[in-house]
Every structure is written in structure tokens, then in C-alpha cells.
Amino acid sequence: MKSKYNLRSIAAAVIAQVLDHGQSLSQSLPAVQRDIAEKDRALLQELCFGVLRVLPQLDWCIGQLMAKPLTGKQRVLHYLLMVGLYQLLYTRIPPHATLAETVEGATALKRPQLKGLINGVLRQFQRQQEELVQKMQKTSALHAHPEWLLTRLKKAYPETWQDIIDANNQHPPMWLRVNRQHNERDGYIALLQEQGIPASKHPDYQDAIKLDTPSPVTSLPGFEQGWITVQDASAQGCAYWLDPQNNEDILDLCAAPGGKTTHILEIAPKARVLAVDVDEHRLARVKENLQRLRQHADVRQGDGRVPEEWCGDSQFDRILLDAPCSATGVIRRHPDIKWLRRDSDIVELANLQREILDAIWPRLKIGGTLVYATCSILPEENQQQIISFLQRHADAVLRETGSPEKPGVQKLPSPQDGDGFFYAKLIKIEH
């Protein structure tokens, strides 16, 4: 471990990896967190996530304070300024500490000649903060979303788009899933209360608990023993709609990192589960989750568009397809999505979803259930996808989730509930 490091410069470098090199935070953050003390990791995470959550606001402020932006090799200093402004606007870190550490970040980034510039811009912001914040309220920077996404949300949700972006810009709640093989939900809430951790239950999903305040997993009773899993309530909805049963053959397609695979096995421990994902690297997480929960599933790498390559001519009683999607429903957990996604991705993703659905449908037994799920809130990936699927497949019937004209259940992100998610439950009939 390095004896001395500057957290603000590390945060600026991580943000540069995301914005300039297209890396996700889940790729770039763990690589640097290994080199810093455990006590500093939460702050580093807060700085990186926070800057990306309100990026246009910080950009707008810098635009008001500087005649021309820092570009090229100096661009990382632009991100350092954002880190400084984020602390002044959104954290309780004393301003003097913010300035000292952020200015010193220029030295850590090997640009000591720009310390004066960083100091000057941050001090100018302090003097004008109230006036700038009032002025920003009247601009689209306040929404902190890319224009293409705002346009799509306003079209899809003309009445509620503002609520959606407000939810996206908040810190996400922490949801747990109680392993019903060990405890029932009320009993586990009582265990949490004994530890001084207040929690509440979800109105629909019988395994879901929301912590009033996020807690480290090490403080949660029985985490290492597999009593609980950290999983958003809406993600838990997938197994709820799938309704797995013992002694069935069940396919969990696009299974990584394994939260849904393990949930299926908690509900139906004697089910024969095949967990498949195209990303071999992420399948390691599926195996880790199965190991912690002492469960067994057949885990294979494979592309959902070519099932014959990984399951031959096997057929399944139930299929959960948590399809690749824009992830526009989980922005509050992954604010980098706003800046990594492009408008053109939506059509490409909808085409990929369609290909996987058509390829996997023949693998479902007559009378079997397929649950199509996404963590998207865009109609092209959800309702429109299922309307089109039902038109192509006369042997598919929608059950319990909407009507053929308006298929599926669309959850929107909410401070009191889970992330944005879509589910459609399809039954195969003889035709």
C-alpha cells in the first residue's frame, strides 16, 4: 500500500477513465481501491459516484468560472475541479480541507504549475456559490441527465419524467433479500433491530427488506453464512414472477452476477438450474455467490442467441431472461450509465433482445413459463418488445403481467421502492 496518496487526484483519474475511455465505474474503481486504506474507500467512492451523478451541474459551474475549458493533457485537471466543486456543493467536508486537498491533487497529477489555477477557480466559486446555484436552477444542467435521455423520458412519461430524474439523482436505498432457507423476513428484521439496524419490509416481495440507512455487510447478522444477500427489491421481483418449483429444469439466462440464480435456488432448492452468461469474467461472480450460499447450479458461458452451443436440444420448465438492456432503471446505482450510453444504443439493444427472445423461446416446454425482465424504463426495450414478440409467436400468452395491448409490469425508480424494472410473464401453449 502506498504510504501517501491524494484521494482527490485518484478520483479525478477514475472519472477520466469513465468519461474519456468509456470504462464503467465498476471496472475502474476496484482497480484503484486496492491501493488505498480501507478507511478512505468510502470517500473515494462517494467522490466518483457523486461527480458522475451531477456532472452537468459541475460542468456548467466551471463554464461560468473559466474563460476556456481545460483540454488535452490538462483535461484531468478539469475533472479535479469537478471533484472540488462536488465537495463544496454536496458534502460536509470543511471547505478549507476541500481546497487544500484538491489543490494538492494537481501536484499528485504531476501538474504543480496549475495549483494556482485550481485554487483560484475554487475560491471564486466559494464567493459566487449562492448566485451561481440560483442561476443554474433555470438551466437544463439542473436535471443532470444527457439531453437524448431527457427527450426519451419526457416522451415515454410526460406526467412523471421529473419524478424519475429526481429519483435517479438520489442515493439508492439498500435492499436485502432474506434467504428463506434460514430465516423468514420478520424474524430477520427482529435480528437487525437487536443490532440497532432499523429496517422495513417490501409490500409485495416476501424476501425483501429495506434498511433505513445503508450498512456494511460485515455488520449484518449471518451475511457470511448466507442468511441474506444484498439485492435491490425490483431485481427480487424476477424470481417472484418466475415462481420456480422444486424438481423443475430452470434456465437463468444472462445470469451474472448470480443474484437471481441464487434467489431461484432459495425458493426451489431442488430445482435443476442452468445459469448462463456471455461474459466469462462475470461468471466468476455467479460461482462466488453460489459458494457463499452453499448452493449448486450448472454454470456455463454462452451466447443467448445460439442456445444449441451450450445446451444442445435441452428444454426447460421455466426460463428467466434478464435481458441485456440500457440499464436506464438503475442509474441511481450506476450514475456512469448516463455518460456511457448513447441514444443509438437503444435500437441496437432492442434488436439484441429480440434475437435472444426468438432464439430461446423454442427451448421452453409446452405449458412452461418465460419471464422477460430488464432493468430499463424505456418502452422500446419493454412494452414494445413484448407486443412485437406476441405478434410473432402465436404460441405465447401473457399471464398476470398486463394485457396484450399494454403488456408487462413497469416499475419506476422510487426512493421508497426498488429500481426501475420491467417484467413480462409468458406461457407457452400448444398451437
Order of alpha helices (4+ residues) and beta strands (2+ residues): alpha-alpha-alpha-alpha-alpha-alpha-alpha-alpha-alpha-beta-alpha-beta-beta-beta-alpha-beta-alpha-beta-alpha-beta-alpha-beta-alpha-alpha-beta-alpha-beta-beta-beta
